[in-house]
Amino acid sequence: MKLTNIKDTEAFFKVIDNCTGTVELVTGEGDRLNLKSKLSQFVSLANIFKAEESIPELEIIAYEPEDAKKLLEFMINQ
């Protein structure tokens, strides 16, 4: 799933933390980072925010349907 224009990264990572299954970020090179890991979250933010104040686009994989629903609700309500 692609998420775009994430403005509140703190709220985004709170949603990730509340997911029950694995949630992965797919990098431009095709690597997958486990976003439930605080280290991966930090590395992701450092790379994304080099020149940006918001996250323009992310491709993520949520393995549990209820987690995908949480992420979709976040995007609708942000």
C-alpha positions in Angstrom: 0.0 0.0 0.0 1.3 3.5 -0.8 0.7 6.3 1.7 1.2 9.9 0.7 1.6 13.3 2.4 2.1 12.1 5.9 2.3 15.3 7.9 2.1 14.0 11.5 4.9 11.5 11.7 4.5 11.1 15.5 0.9 10.0 15.0 1.9 7.8 12.1 4.4 5.9 14.2 1.9 5.6 17.0 -0.4 3.8 14.6 2.5 1.6 13.5 3.3 0.8 17.2 -0.4 -0.2 17.8 -0.4 -2.7 14.9 -0.4 -6.3 15.9 1.5 -7.8 13.0 4.6 -6.9 11.0 4.6 -3.6 9.1 7.4 -3.1 6.6 8.6 -0.1 4.7 9.7 -0.9 1.1 12.7 1.2 0.1 13.3 2.5 -3.4 15.9 -0.3 -3.7 13.3 -2.9 -2.8 14.7 -3.5 0.7 12.1 -4.0 3.5 12.5 -2.4 6.9 10.4 -3.5 9.9 8.7 -0.3 11.0 7.9 -1.8 14.4 11.6 -1.5 15.2 12.5 1.8 16.8 15.9 1.7 15.0 14.2 1.2 11.7 11.8 4.1 12.4 14.8 6.4 13.2 16.7 5.4 10.1 13.5 5.8 8.0 12.9 9.3 9.4 16.5 10.3 8.9 16.5 9.4 5.3 13.1 10.8 4.5 13.6 14.1 6.3 16.9 15.1 4.7 15.1 18.0 3.0 11.4 17.4 3.7 9.1 18.4 6.5 6.5 15.8 5.7 6.7 12.3 4.3 5.7 12.7 0.6 5.2 9.0 -0.2 5.8 5.6 1.5 5.2 2.1 0.3 4.4 -0.2 3.2 3.3 -3.7 3.7 0.9 -4.6 6.6 0.6 -8.3 6.9 -2.6 -8.3 9.1 -5.8 -7.0 7.6 -6.7 -5.1 10.8 -3.4 -3.3 10.6 -4.0 -2.2 7.0 -7.4 -0.9 8.2 -5.7 1.1 11.0 -3.3 2.6 8.5 -6.0 3.5 6.0 -8.1 5.1 8.8 -5.1 7.1 9.8 -4.6 8.4 6.2 -8.3 9.3 5.9 -8.4 11.2 9.3 -5.0 12.9 9.2 
